[in-house]
Amino acid sequence: MAKDPWTDPDPQPGDFDDFLASVDPGDPRFVEVHEGNPNAKLTLVVRVSGDDAARLDELAAKRGQKPGEVVAELVRNA
């Protein structure tokens, strides 16, 4: 049976490329424009465990930082 990316719990990169390429950005059926909120905030929750957590702790110690500071810097530079 063929996978349907619209209902698949784990869509893959590229699954919607053809659809997105066909969307007219001026068509109100597909695009809604809203004013931005300068007071909006985004919270990311990052869970690191096992060997990755140990490496993160080691990297933070070498930098004289907390693990959260290292992750924040990585996200800002991404």
Residue, then its C-alpha position, 0 to 999 in steps of 0.5 A: m500500500a502506498k504511503d500518504p504523507w498527509t496522514d503518515p505520522d512520520p512524513q519524510p523530507g521531500d514528501f510535500d515538495d510537488f504540492l508546495a511548488s504548485v501553490d500560488p502564494g497569492d491564493p488565499r486558499f493556501v496562504e494567510v498573512h498575519e502581522g508579526n508579534p514582536n513580543a512572541k517567544l519560542t521555547l525549545v526543549v532539547r533532551v540529550s541523554g547517554d553518550d551525547a549528554a556526556r559529550l555535551d557536559e565535556l564540551a561545556a566544561k572545556r568552554g567554561q559554560k553550562p550545557g544549556e549555554v552550549v546548546a543555545e550557542l549552537v542553535r543561534n549559529a545554526 
